[in-house]
Amino acid sequence: MWHWQDQINMADSLFNVAHSILGKLSSLALQQFLLVLGVKNELDKLQNTLLTIKDFLLDAEEQKAKNHELTNWVKNLKEVLYDADDFLDEIEVNGLRKQLNSMNIKGKVRGFFSTLNPVILRCRMAYRIKEIRERLDSLAADKDKFRLVVKVVVNGSTDLQINMDPTYSFIWPSDVIGRNREKDEMVHLLMQNCSIEENFSVISVLGIGGLGKTTLAKLLYNDERISKHFKLRFWVSVSQDFDPRKLAYAIVSLATGNHCDKLVSFDQVLDRLEDSLRENRFLLILDGVWNVDRPKWIEFRSFLSGGACGSKIIVTTRSENVASVMETAYKHRIKGLPENDSLLLLVKWAFKHGQEKHYPNLVKIGEDIVNKCKGVPLAIRTLGSMLFMKTDERDWLSVRDNDIWQLEQKEDDILPALRLSYNQLPYYLKQCFAYLSIFRKGQDVASIMLIQLWMAQGLLIKSSNGNEELEDIGTRYVKELCSRSFLEEVEAYNSFMSFKMHDLIHDLAALVAQNECSTLDKNRGNLIEKIRHVSPYNCSIVKRELPNPVLKLRKVRTVFLPHEGIGSESTVLFGGYILRFKYLRVLDLSHSRLEVVPLSIGNLKHIRYIDLSSNDSIKSLPTTICRLQSLQTLRLAMCTQLLKLPRDMGSLISLRHLYLTTRETSLPEKGLGCLTSLQSLSVLRCENLISLFEGTEKLANLKTLVIGDCPKFTTLSRGTKFLTALENLMIINCEEFTFSDWQDFQGFTSLRSLMIGGLPRLSSLPQLVRSNTNRLESMRLSTCPAIVDLPAWLDDAASLRKLEIIGCPKLSSLPNALSFLNGLMVLKIDKCPELSRRCEKDLGEDWSKISHVQEIHLNGIKIFKEVK
């Protein structure tokens, strides 16, 4: 393995855990509970010790690969920090139970907490604190002998600098495979003039590491048409420190052919730069840009004002944020190579010229190898280089059958290239990225689910002001990973988004997470006991039992069980498994065939996320599930045989997200009405459900309400009108649904997204938003055959960005007010014959109302408008 592998395994994880622990120690609720127990002084000592070593942890992670003793120190420290985290979570649970006990809750629920004898609890807590503190003190005492230094964190990143070899502009075109079409398209773009207002424009080439951004830029730089079109061409390899003055020095040196003397005043440098560029059309390529500091870019671009109109700057970057900061006029997302070109590239690197003809069996294996690379040229070159001059089939099969991260790499190979992107992540994103390795390759992941999993593991870090909800922080994290090319968006509709990872990015996540996360499969049957997250997706469970390696993971925090992995006959057996996993935060039992959820599930006091969805056998839930005061997410969707919910569901005082399918006709008000922390409620495929429950107004924090595929559901309860925090409302495929009692409704005050569909009895929409607080950003109206016109309150929808109208044949025209909605960006109309006719470009009666909209789709065809 390459020398830096150990260095990046869960880098910064110690810092993250320490940061999380310190946040918990300073919380007001915990402080108050500790005072009651009389153990606050011990916790204060623990906090002080942790503060003394936290700032050295980033350097410890960096230096541990060079020092075996330090490596062991880091491992031991990580164990102590995780134990401290588990202990603080236990204190938090006891605090929540005490809080619940103080409420007006009678009967069985009070019995859940009667064992919390304060004297016994105080003794037990004091002993645990002392034991953890002594272990931490001992490790802290050893810190000085490693000569660690403080690594400063600024805006989430450390001061760690990574040296990069500078790229150069020369390339043999014959060495490049599969980029000619992209090159020709880009050449055409580069030779277009800029707008009158500016003398140059910026084109960004975006993509993950190793995809060929620099190669494409080199092809453009050396193209004969480009060299004739631009009088001046500059190639600058940008370091991670985007220094406008150093860049100016570099360009002057290139323009004059002489090294710019650093002793010359910078004013003189600017004079030389202006003289060089004056009225000359130039092409500047900035290769490998990471800068997201807008003032630096504005300063640098001011130096280039002397060039002639039509000048261009090409920026190669892995980050969407970089492209935005640099005011990109056009973003070119570089694509992977097609399969045929990928195979040609592998053959080029694995064989001497013509040698492949003698080894057709190896070329056949090579077809499978390039599929592993998913079109990334650097990955293909890496594997081809490994196989050069190797003609033994076993060598080729080894490369084909192993994950890339398990193969030996050189410094200029694919994983070191991807490592640079990982090292650039802010510390708070590194563990979040590593956690992605628990998903299988190629899996589509809903962002909502991922955010809830991050929440369950405590990976979302609140800012100092604390105003942001955890879900909002998670959404920001997902968007940032997408902007940095770690995630690829698959589908998006407002806050509902799904994504997947490129296989090579998944390999990188598996590499950095290998001591914390594991996807148990046939190739990885042995697990180290300190693994904390396991998803045996590809592991077949013999005799309905968990694999032995999983049973040894006493401190595991995540268990994703294989689909069909737990059978109906295994309730008692599985109940025993649960007792082993007492620190579990996430339990995924979706698609299993359990008929009875074991009573022992109530012992999972740390659990925050339970998924029992798509289980056709479960008929009831044990009352012990109501003991889980830390539970944040409960997924019961598509449990089509679930007869009813436990009576004391209101005891789940931390529950924020509930997805359910039930055979009840009405949801229990006593249980659900007490879930005041609930942020989203999704009611799906409830065949008997007629209504929710009276008293829905008690769900004061509810932001998302989804009701889908409930054929007997007739109307929303009166209390729903008072959900002032509601931002997303979705009602789909409810044949009997109407807004029968809502005509006098004054409107939601926070609604941003509205999706109405599959409602054959719905003839009109009531006043769902108020005119003076209209925040609606998107609206989708589909398969509502009785709708004849759009609601009048759309006149005030100044925030509306997206409007979709599908399958509403009686809707024959658009309101005049639509022409005044200047913020409308996307309009889609389909299966509305008369309305589509009226919206035809230049010809339809309603075209003038929508001609300002940037993106229009009629009957599945995008309308292209002339650019003014």
KELUMLUM-391591 format. One line per field, with one value per residue (C-alpha): residue number from 1; chain; x, y, z. Coordinates in steps of 0.05 Angstrom, whole numbers. Layout:
k <- NUM,...
c <- A,...
u <- X,...
v <- Y,...
w <- Z,...
REM end
This chain:
k <- 1,2,3,4,5,6,7,8,9,10,11,12,13,14,15,16,17,18,19,20,21,22,23,24,25,26,27,28,29,30,31,32,33,34,35,36,37,38,39,40,41,42,43,44,45,46,47,48,49,50,51,52,53,54,55,56,57,58,59,60,61,62,63,64,65,66,67,68,69,70,71,72,73,74,75,76,77,78,79,80,81,82,83,84,85,86,87,88,89,90,91,92,93,94,95,96,97,98,99,100,101,102,103,104,105,106,107,108,109,110,111,112,113,114,115,116,117,118,119,120,121,122,123,124,125,126,127,128,129,130,131,132,133,134,135,136,137,138,139,140,141,142,143,144,145,146,147,148,149,150,151,152,153,154,155,156,157,158,159,160,161,162,163,164,165,166,167,168,169,170,171,172,173,174,175,176,177,178,179,180,181,182,183,184,185,186,187,188,189,190,191,192,193,194,195,196,197,198,199,200,201,202,203,204,205,206,207,208,209,210,211,212,213,214,215,216,217,218,219,220,221,222,223,224,225,226,227,228,229,230,231,232,233,234,235,236,237,238,239,240,241,242,243,244,245,246,247,248,249,250,251,252,253,254,255,256,257,258,259,260,261,262,263,264,265,266,267,268,269,270,271,272,273,274,275,276,277,278,279,280,281,282,283,284,285,286,287,288,289,290,291,292,293,294,295,296,297,298,299,300,301,302,303,304,305,306,307,308,309,310,311,312,313,314,315,316,317,318,319,320,321,322,323,324,325,326,327,328,329,330,331,332,333,334,335,336,337,338,339,340,341,342,343,344,345,346,347,348,349,350,351,352,353,354,355,356,357,358,359,360,361,362,363,364,365,366,367,368,369,370,371,372,373,374,375,376,377,378,379,380,381,382,383,384,385,386,387,388,389,390,391,392,393,394,395,396,397,398,399,400,401,402,403,404,405,406,407,408,409,410,411,412,413,414,415,416,417,418,419,420,421,422,423,424,425,426,427,428,429,430,431,432,433,434,435,436,437,438,439,440,441,442,443,444,445,446,447,448,449,450,451,452,453,454,455,456,457,458,459,460,461,462,463,464,465,466,467,468,469,470,471,472,473,474,475,476,477,478,479,480,481,482,483,484,485,486,487,488,489,490,491,492,493,494,495,496,497,498,499,500,501,502,503,504,505,506,507,508,509,510,511,512,513,514,515,516,517,518,519,520,521,522,523,524,525,526,527,528,529,530,531,532,533,534,535,536,537,538,539,540,541,542,543,544,545,546,547,548,549,550,551,552,553,554,555,556,557,558,559,560,561,562,563,564,565,566,567,568,569,570,571,572,573,574,575,576,577,578,579,580,581,582,583,584,585,586,587,588,589,590,591,592,593,594,595,596,597,598,599,600,601,602,603,604,605,606,607,608,609,610,611,612,613,614,615,616,617,618,619,620,621,622,623,624,625,626,627,628,629,630,631,632,633,634,635,636,637,638,639,640,641,642,643,644,645,646,647,648,649,650,651,652,653,654,655,656,657,658,659,660,661,662,663,664,665,666,667,668,669,670,671,672,673,674,675,676,677,678,679,680,681,682,683,684,685,686,687,688,689,690,691,692,693,694,695,696,697,698,699,700,701,702,703,704,705,706,707,708,709,710,711,712,713,714,715,716,717,718,719,720,721,722,723,724,725,726,727,728,729,730,731,732,733,734,735,736,737,738,739,740,741,742,743,744,745,746,747,748,749,750,751,752,753,754,755,756,757,758,759,760,761,762,763,764,765,766,767,768,769,770,771,772,773,774,775,776,777,778,779,780,781,782,783,784,785,786,787,788,789,790,791,792,793,794,795,796,797,798,799,800,801,802,803,804,805,806,807,808,809,810,811,812,813,814,815,816,817,818,819,820,821,822,823,824,825,826,827,828,829,830,831,832,833,834,835,836,837,838,839,840,841,842,843,844,845,846,847,848,849,850,851,852,853,854,855,856,857,858,859,860,861,862,863,864,865,866,867,868
c <- A,A,A,A,A,A,A,A,A,A,A,A,A,A,A,A,A,A,A,A,A,A,A,A,A,A,A,A,A,A,A,A,A,A,A,A,A,A,A,A,A,A,A,A,A,A,A,A,A,A,A,A,A,A,A,A,A,A,A,A,A,A,A,A,A,A,A,A,A,A,A,A,A,A,A,A,A,A,A,A,A,A,A,A,A,A,A,A,A,A,A,A,A,A,A,A,A,A,A,A,A,A,A,A,A,A,A,A,A,A,A,A,A,A,A,A,A,A,A,A,A,A,A,A,A,A,A,A,A,A,A,A,A,A,A,A,A,A,A,A,A,A,A,A,A,A,A,A,A,A,A,A,A,A,A,A,A,A,A,A,A,A,A,A,A,A,A,A,A,A,A,A,A,A,A,A,A,A,A,A,A,A,A,A,A,A,A,A,A,A,A,A,A,A,A,A,A,A,A,A,A,A,A,A,A,A,A,A,A,A,A,A,A,A,A,A,A,A,A,A,A,A,A,A,A,A,A,A,A,A,A,A,A,A,A,A,A,A,A,A,A,A,A,A,A,A,A,A,A,A,A,A,A,A,A,A,A,A,A,A,A,A,A,A,A,A,A,A,A,A,A,A,A,A,A,A,A,A,A,A,A,A,A,A,A,A,A,A,A,A,A,A,A,A,A,A,A,A,A,A,A,A,A,A,A,A,A,A,A,A,A,A,A,A,A,A,A,A,A,A,A,A,A,A,A,A,A,A,A,A,A,A,A,A,A,A,A,A,A,A,A,A,A,A,A,A,A,A,A,A,A,A,A,A,A,A,A,A,A,A,A,A,A,A,A,A,A,A,A,A,A,A,A,A,A,A,A,A,A,A,A,A,A,A,A,A,A,A,A,A,A,A,A,A,A,A,A,A,A,A,A,A,A,A,A,A,A,A,A,A,A,A,A,A,A,A,A,A,A,A,A,A,A,A,A,A,A,A,A,A,A,A,A,A,A,A,A,A,A,A,A,A,A,A,A,A,A,A,A,A,A,A,A,A,A,A,A,A,A,A,A,A,A,A,A,A,A,A,A,A,A,A,A,A,A,A,A,A,A,A,A,A,A,A,A,A,A,A,A,A,A,A,A,A,A,A,A,A,A,A,A,A,A,A,A,A,A,A,A,A,A,A,A,A,A,A,A,A,A,A,A,A,A,A,A,A,A,A,A,A,A,A,A,A,A,A,A,A,A,A,A,A,A,A,A,A,A,A,A,A,A,A,A,A,A,A,A,A,A,A,A,A,A,A,A,A,A,A,A,A,A,A,A,A,A,A,A,A,A,A,A,A,A,A,A,A,A,A,A,A,A,A,A,A,A,A,A,A,A,A,A,A,A,A,A,A,A,A,A,A,A,A,A,A,A,A,A,A,A,A,A,A,A,A,A,A,A,A,A,A,A,A,A,A,A,A,A,A,A,A,A,A,A,A,A,A,A,A,A,A,A,A,A,A,A,A,A,A,A,A,A,A,A,A,A,A,A,A,A,A,A,A,A,A,A,A,A,A,A,A,A,A,A,A,A,A,A,A,A,A,A,A,A,A,A,A,A,A,A,A,A,A,A,A,A,A,A,A,A,A,A,A,A,A,A,A,A,A,A,A,A,A,A,A,A,A,A,A,A,A,A,A,A,A,A,A,A,A,A,A,A,A,A,A,A,A,A,A,A,A,A,A,A,A,A,A,A,A,A,A,A,A,A,A,A,A,A,A,A,A,A,A,A,A,A,A,A,A,A,A,A,A,A,A,A,A,A,A,A,A,A,A,A,A,A,A,A,A,A,A,A,A,A,A,A,A,A,A,A,A,A,A,A,A,A,A,A,A,A,A,A,A,A,A,A,A,A,A,A,A,A,A,A,A,A,A,A,A,A,A,A,A,A,A,A,A,A,A,A,A,A,A,A,A,A,A,A,A,A,A,A,A,A,A,A,A,A,A
u <- 0,22,54,-4,-59,-57,-52,-121,-160,-216,-171,-199,-248,-216,-226,-298,-314,-278,-316,-382,-367,-349,-414,-453,-416,-434,-508,-554,-598,-539,-510,-576,-583,-511,-525,-584,-540,-483,-430,-418,-348,-324,-351,-318,-251,-264,-281,-217,-173,-207,-198,-123,-114,-168,-127,-70,-114,-110,-34,-37,-78,-28,34,11,33,105,105,80,75,34,-11,-28,-38,-89,-126,-130,-152,-206,-233,-236,-271,-323,-335,-343,-392,-433,-433,-457,-512,-534,-536,-577,-627,-635,-647,-701,-734,-733,-764,-818,-831,-844,-899,-971,-964,-1002,-1004,-957,-910,-888,-871,-817,-774,-789,-721,-682,-663,-623,-574,-556,-555,-508,-459,-459,-450,-393,-356,-362,-339,-279,-259,-264,-229,-171,-161,-163,-116,-66,-66,-63,0,34,17,79,128,101,116,48,30,-36,-71,-115,-185,-210,-279,-278,-209,-141,-77,-50,-17,-9,46,24,69,56,23,50,15,47,12,15,-55,-43,-36,-107,-166,-239,-237,-239,-313,-310,-249,-283,-344,-300,-259,-323,-342,-274,-276,-342,-340,-355,-411,-398,-395,-332,-268,-263,-307,-294,-306,-302,-286,-316,-309,-280,-206,-177,-233,-189,-201,-128,-120,-178,-148,-81,-115,-148,-85,-45,-99,-77,-143,-135,-62,-83,-144,-110,-48,-28,-35,-16,-17,-14,-17,-53,-31,-83,-65,-99,-53,-73,-4,35,-10,4,79,71,32,82,139,104,85,155,194,235,228,196,243,207,243,206,148,80,58,112,88,18,46,82,20,-22,29,30,-45,-62,-112,-88,-137,-111,-127,-109,-115,-117,-107,-128,-165,-192,-205,-273,-251,-289,-249,-186,-219,-245,-175,-144,-194,-182,-110,-134,-177,-129,-140,-180,-253,-261,-207,-222,-202,-209,-212,-205,-235,-270,-316,-381,-369,-303,-339,-392,-341,-304,-367,-367,-405,-406,-395,-371,-381,-331,-358,-328,-301,-348,-336,-300,-252,-241,-219,-173,-140,-130,-98,-53,-26,-26,8,65,39,5,18,-55,-70,-35,-76,-150,-168,-134,-170,-235,-220,-200,-272,-294,-236,-255,-326,-297,-267,-333,-300,-248,-183,-135,-166,-159,-87,-73,-99,-67,0,-7,-17,38,79,37,8,-14,-90,-86,-57,-113,-167,-138,-145,-215,-240,-211,-235,-187,-170,-143,-92,-23,-19,35,33,6,-48,-123,-133,-78,-111,-179,-146,-131,-206,-216,-161,-194,-259,-274,-265,-340,-352,-299,-336,-401,-367,-335,-403,-427,-386,-441,-484,-471,-441,-490,-545,-591,-596,-650,-618,-672,-652,-578,-589,-628,-572,-521,-565,-569,-493,-484,-445,-483,-449,-490,-461,-446,-511,-551,-608,-603,-643,-603,-642,-621,-548,-553,-582,-524,-475,-507,-505,-432,-413,-451,-415,-348,-365,-369,-443,-480,-552,-601,-667,-689,-754,-744,-723,-735,-670,-634,-562,-510,-434,-386,-357,-287,-313,-344,-276,-246,-300,-287,-213,-218,-272,-242,-229,-298,-346,-353,-399,-393,-390,-359,-290,-290,-314,-268,-282,-240,-278,-275,-317,-376,-418,-435,-480,-477,-513,-481,-478,-528,-550,-546,-602,-628,-570,-525,-453,-407,-362,-421,-439,-371,-382,-405,-397,-428,-470,-501,-529,-561,-587,-591,-658,-695,-641,-685,-741,-807,-780,-723,-757,-727,-660,-660,-682,-617,-578,-607,-583,-512,-515,-530,-496,-535,-556,-583,-621,-647,-694,-729,-755,-747,-801,-806,-877,-862,-814,-777,-791,-716,-718,-737,-668,-634,-630,-581,-623,-641,-662,-705,-727,-780,-809,-833,-847,-912,-913,-911,-980,-963,-906,-886,-902,-829,-813,-841,-781,-737,-733,-674,-709,-710,-733,-783,-798,-861,-880,-908,-920,-986,-1009,-995,-1062,-1049,-995,-976,-1020,-961,-927,-928,-870,-823,-809,-748,-783,-774,-792,-848,-866,-924,-973,-1030,-1097,-1130,-1186,-1159,-1092,-1090,-1092,-1067,-1003,-986,-1014,-959,-902,-886,-816,-843,-818,-844,-903,-913,-977,-972,-1017,-1065,-1123,-1174,-1152,-1208,-1174,-1113,-1135,-1166,-1114,-1062,-1049,-1008,-954,-928,-860,-886,-853,-871,-937,-944,-1007,-1004,-1043,-1097,-1160,-1212,-1178,-1229,-1203,-1151,-1173,-1190,-1128,-1083,-1102,-1061,-995,-958,-890,-913,-867,-881,-950,-959,-1026,-1025,-1070,-1127,-1190,-1239,-1200,-1228,-1216,-1289,-1284,-1228,-1263,-1257,-1184,-1137,-1075,-1010,-957,-895,-914,-858,-874,-942,-953,-1025,-1038,-1084,-1145,-1204,-1256,-1216,-1247,-1211,-1156,-1174,-1133,-1073,-1025,-1036,-1027,-984,-938,-936,-870,-889,-829,-855,-923,-941,-1012,-1021,-1078,-1134,-1185,-1237,-1193,-1217,-1173,-1112,-1123,-1126,-1073,-1021,-1025,-985,-934,-874,-828,-853,-794,-825,-895,-917,-986,-996,-1058,-1109,-1149,-1203,-1152,-1155,-1118,-1067,-1083,-1057,-1019,-970,-937,-917,-883,-812,-780,-812,-754,-787,-856,-878,-945,-964,-1028,-1069,-1089,-1123,-1073,-1014,-1043,-1052,-979,-947,-887,-905,-972,-1013,-1058,-1021,-951,-942,-957,-899,-848,-805,-797,-726,-743,-809,-830,-892,-915,-845,-809,-765,-778,-715,-720,-675,-622,-627
v <- 0,72,107,153,102,99,175,186,132,172,233,286,236,247,322,311,266,313,373,335,315,386,410,360,378,452,441,473,411,366,416,420,344,337,386,343,281,317,294,360,370,305,323,392,357,313,375,411,351,346,420,413,360,376,426,376,320,342,340,272,244,273,248,179,144,163,139,70,92,152,107,66,129,154,87,86,158,145,88,133,188,141,112,183,198,136,155,226,199,155,216,252,194,195,269,260,207,252,307,258,237,309,314,295,223,170,95,49,102,123,51,54,99,76,41,106,108,173,145,84,126,178,124,90,155,178,112,115,188,174,113,151,213,173,139,206,239,182,192,268,260,224,278,320,266,266,341,354,424,460,457,518,508,566,561,486,473,465,500,434,447,394,400,389,377,433,412,434,450,402,338,291,289,218,198,220,175,194,270,297,312,350,387,410,434,473,503,530,560,592,627,662,736,760,808,882,895,853,837,765,708,648,575,522,449,409,337,289,278,235,248,285,359,378,333,368,436,415,392,460,498,463,462,499,536,563,584,624,656,679,722,706,640,628,563,570,513,542,521,513,582,626,686,740,774,709,694,763,751,684,714,771,721,680,741,771,706,729,710,768,794,789,852,894,933,904,968,956,884,910,960,904,860,916,929,855,847,914,902,830,772,723,653,639,569,564,490,458,516,508,580,598,666,715,778,743,729,799,826,779,793,868,855,828,886,907,847,851,831,756,736,673,641,566,541,467,450,395,443,476,529,549,557,601,645,657,681,625,640,567,503,442,379,330,261,192,155,108,34,24,82,58,-10,22,63,2,-36,23,22,-53,-78,-60,-38,-96,-145,-149,-189,-249,-247,-243,-276,-219,-167,-202,-195,-123,-109,-124,-83,-20,-27,-21,47,76,116,152,156,161,99,61,84,64,-7,-13,7,-46,-99,-76,-136,-183,-240,-287,-290,-292,-221,-195,-231,-203,-132,-147,-178,-130,-61,-8,16,-54,-50,-19,52,101,175,196,142,149,144,193,241,231,238,310,324,288,327,392,375,415,373,369,336,283,236,249,229,167,145,140,77,37,42,-7,15,44,53,113,147,196,258,259,189,205,268,228,177,232,261,193,189,260,282,347,404,463,532,576,615,549,576,526,461,396,380,446,433,365,394,443,385,346,406,419,346,352,417,383,325,274,261,259,284,233,268,330,363,420,388,317,296,231,220,167,162,146,77,107,158,99,65,127,129,55,70,127,91,21,21,48,24,-42,-71,-145,-188,-253,-220,-188,-239,-217,-152,-118,-112,-36,-29,15,15,-48,-61,-134,-119,-175,-226,-284,-302,-376,-405,-334,-317,-257,-272,-287,-227,-180,-212,-193,-119,-101,-26,-23,39,22,-44,-49,-120,-154,-152,-217,-230,-240,-290,-296,-353,-311,-264,-295,-302,-231,-206,-235,-198,-132,-144,-149,-82,-36,25,20,87,60,-4,-20,-79,-58,-112,-165,-216,-210,-222,-195,-141,-167,-134,-123,-66,-23,-33,7,71,103,87,146,114,51,28,-28,-6,-53,-109,-145,-189,-141,-133,-93,-59,-75,-22,-23,17,77,74,101,174,188,161,214,175,117,87,43,57,-1,-44,-61,-109,-62,-60,-2,40,34,76,112,137,206,184,189,261,267,238,285,242,190,149,101,54,28,-6,42,88,147,160,162,234,217,187,229,294,294,290,363,354,323,357,310,262,216,174,124,68,69,33,46,115,167,225,242,263,324,364,364,436,409,390,460,444,402,426,369,332,277,237,187,127,130,114,130,193,249,313,345,357,427,431,425,497,521,488,554,520,476,486,424,395,335,299,247,189,198,185,212,273,344,409,408,451,497,552,601,584,644,605,576,627,586,541,535,471,444,378,358,298,240,274,261,296,360,417,476,495,537,595,552,612,682,739,779,720,683,644,590,569,508,479,415,400,332,284,327,320,364,426,482,540,558,590,666,668,652,725,741,684,729,675,621,589,525,509,442,426,354,315,370,369,419,472,514,578,612,674,741,751,697,747,788,730,750,699,639,597,531,517,447,433,363,324,389,393,461,494,466,495,563,562,547,590,656,628,612,662,651,653,726,707,658,682,710,642,615,541,518,446,431,358,334,378,435,500,537,612,661,691,767
w <- 0,-10,48,64,73,148,151,121,155,187,190,236,268,336,328,308,367,415,386,394,467,486,455,497,561,552,539,590,597,613,663,700,703,729,785,807,807,843,792,756,785,755,687,691,702,642,601,621,602,535,521,533,479,428,387,380,352,279,282,317,259,209,244,266,202,218,290,312,385,365,323,384,425,374,374,450,452,401,445,506,468,440,509,536,480,496,569,556,512,569,615,562,558,633,630,577,620,680,637,614,686,705,653,667,644,680,683,647,620,690,704,651,694,765,769,764,838,845,896,854,792,824,846,779,741,787,778,702,699,743,701,635,663,690,623,588,639,628,553,560,602,544,494,505,485,414,404,373,349,345,278,272,243,200,167,177,146,179,162,133,66,13,-39,-110,-169,-220,-284,-351,-416,-465,-487,-547,-576,-599,-525,-511,-525,-529,-520,-592,-593,-527,-551,-615,-576,-528,-585,-615,-548,-536,-604,-589,-569,-499,-482,-493,-418,-405,-442,-419,-394,-351,-371,-316,-329,-272,-250,-198,-194,-249,-299,-348,-335,-342,-403,-438,-421,-450,-514,-520,-503,-558,-611,-674,-681,-610,-620,-681,-648,-584,-590,-518,-482,-409,-370,-294,-245,-184,-115,-61,-37,-90,-84,-135,-131,-142,-202,-230,-223,-259,-318,-327,-327,-380,-422,-422,-424,-364,-291,-256,-203,-136,-113,-164,-133,-146,-181,-232,-240,-255,-305,-341,-340,-369,-424,-442,-445,-477,-534,-541,-539,-488,-464,-391,-363,-287,-273,-207,-172,-102,-84,-54,-29,-72,-53,-78,-145,-152,-138,-189,-244,-237,-259,-326,-349,-404,-451,-515,-520,-531,-482,-442,-376,-368,-297,-281,-213,-175,-139,-160,-108,-141,-208,-177,-140,-205,-241,-292,-355,-378,-337,-375,-334,-362,-374,-366,-427,-464,-455,-521,-509,-438,-464,-515,-460,-416,-473,-487,-416,-403,-466,-512,-580,-615,-558,-539,-602,-571,-507,-524,-458,-419,-462,-445,-370,-385,-406,-335,-306,-344,-319,-249,-269,-294,-349,-306,-348,-289,-257,-323,-330,-257,-267,-336,-308,-253,-308,-355,-379,-336,-377,-321,-317,-241,-240,-283,-243,-179,-206,-231,-166,-115,-96,-123,-52,-36,-93,-88,-115,-133,-116,-184,-188,-179,-104,-86,-136,-102,-34,-50,-55,11,45,22,58,121,183,196,128,132,178,141,76,108,133,61,54,90,27,-29,-95,-144,-92,-99,-31,-10,21,75,98,97,138,189,194,203,258,292,294,320,258,246,282,304,295,356,349,349,307,251,254,247,183,153,171,139,75,73,81,24,-22,-5,-20,-86,-103,-90,-138,-82,-96,-162,-160,-189,-178,-142,-125,-75,-9,-36,-69,-83,-104,-115,-112,-168,-154,-145,-95,-58,-58,-28,26,41,47,96,136,137,212,229,175,138,85,103,41,17,11,79,130,186,224,275,340,339,276,294,230,191,132,109,43,3,59,57,128,140,183,193,239,237,215,274,260,270,336,364,351,422,410,341,328,260,236,167,161,93,59,73,125,186,180,216,258,287,336,399,366,342,410,436,383,406,477,450,414,472,441,376,344,278,265,195,192,128,82,136,152,227,252,321,341,403,470,479,429,488,517,461,501,451,389,346,280,269,201,199,132,77,126,108,171,230,260,322,358,430,481,501,439,477,523,468,489,443,381,326,264,261,193,190,117,77,140,109,164,222,259,306,339,413,458,490,427,458,503,443,460,414,352,293,233,229,167,176,144,187,180,229,206,246,278,354,379,448,421,360,388,441,390,395,366,302,239,185,182,123,120,63,36,94,61,117,139,134,171,213,283,315,351,295,314,372,322,325,294,235,171,123,116,64,52,-4,-32,21,-20,35,61,55,83,129,201,224,267,205,189,248,228,221,212,153,93,50,36,-9,-20,-76,-99,-50,-91,-40,-18,-22,16,36,99,78,39,96,110,110,88,115,133,117,58,6,-32,-53,-90,-106,-150,-164,-133,-181,-136,-126,-167,-137,-87,-26,0,20,26,51,3,52,70,3,5,-44,-85,-123,-141,-176,-197,-230,-249,-223,-279,-246,-237,-283,-262,-221,-153,-149,-95,-148,-166,-104,-112,-123,-95,-143,-180,-209,-233,-261,-289,-312,-329,-317,-383,-361,-345,-408,-394,-349,-306,-331,-266,-288,-333,-272,-236,-256,-210,-246,-274,-295,-325,-345,-378,-401,-417,-417,-491,-493,-445,-485,-549,-517,-493,-560,-574,-609,-632,-569,-535,-469,-496,-477,-404,-401,-452,-395,-362,-372,-380,-411,-425,-466,-471,-453,-503,-481,-517,-537,-540,-576,-532,-532
REM end
